[in-house]
Amino acid sequence: MAIVLENVSKSFGKKKALKNINLSFEKGRIYGLLGPNGSGKSTMLKLMTGLTFPTNGTVTLNGHPVTRKSSEQVAYLTELDMFYDVFTVRETVNYMASQFADFNIEKAKELLQELTLDPTQKVRSLSKGNRGRLKLVTTLSRDTDAILLDEPFSGLDPMVRDSIINSLLKYIDFENQVLIIATHEITEIESLLDEAIAIHYGTVIGQESVETLREEQGLSVLQWFKQISREQGEG
Amino acid sequence: MGEDFQASKPIYMQIVDKITSEIVQGKRQPGDKLPSVREMAVQMGVNPNTVQRTYAELERLNIVETRRGQGTFVSDNKDLTEELGRNMQDEIIKSFIQKMEEIGVDRKQIVTLLQQYLGEGQ
């Protein structure tokens, strides 16, 4: 699996959300799209799922341009709430299974157990943490080439974050999948990443291997991110 | 989960140090099997590629050996624990002396101070 963005720009009306982005993502690796709110991270993920299309440039999955059907190959966790309140946890899982041919119901059951979600509980009565967990269950249960997570930790307490990271590490199929996590919470995922990509007002201002950063510059991802953001501000 | 890592050193090397220290402390014995890459990644909360590098580095240092189809094991070498222990002691002493010299304590003073601290030479 490879996702490639070539000279991609995206405008919403007069506002330029992304400017001339060139990136590629390979299977077996975990990427962090890092940037503050409004930097264009979510737009970038939506371009990869075929939920929106570039104003200029091309986005390809395994060499084919992204279309509306690309969601068959890409599992996407949105930052928005995506469930029906009247469903139970089990009904939600079954509903997702009915929508996606690649949905692995066995994996979903394991994940529900792993994350201690009660299948009989109504979505409406789930705590925020458990909603976050359920979103992860339905996303990770798909046997897709790519898994895209948009702010998977936002508003969740440290215990929930840990359990999410744990499940990611257990259930990602590293032989076949690429994982891309968009977040502004850098410290949480630092040790998880192969590569960090810094985004600032719609442009990529840096891309580094996390271990190389430490080895060659003695910097954590957060330190690096702050440094290059500051340079942007000055320049 | 819950390992904390320093910024100044690659994560894979910090896990190398951790496993080495566990061998020196006897928590891992020669011949013991290490967790699989995936299990170790989950335990440490790190990327499996990082653990892969840790194991490769440990293997290069002859601290572990990979047996085909069986996994990764602490080298079955009786001298290993002693040898790693000595290396670690050397490193700790070296960094201690370096820090003392940085703040202007000479080697003779270091010895005196150490003896005093340990309650000897009084």
Interface residues (C-beta under 8 A of the other chain):
Chain A: G28 R29 I30 D162 I165 N166 L169 K170 F174 E190 S191 L192 L193 D194 V210 E211 R214 E215 G218 L219 S220 Q223
Chain B: M1 G2 E3 F5 A7 S8 K9 P10 I11 Y12 R38 A41 V42 M44 G45 V46 N47 P48 N49 T50 R53
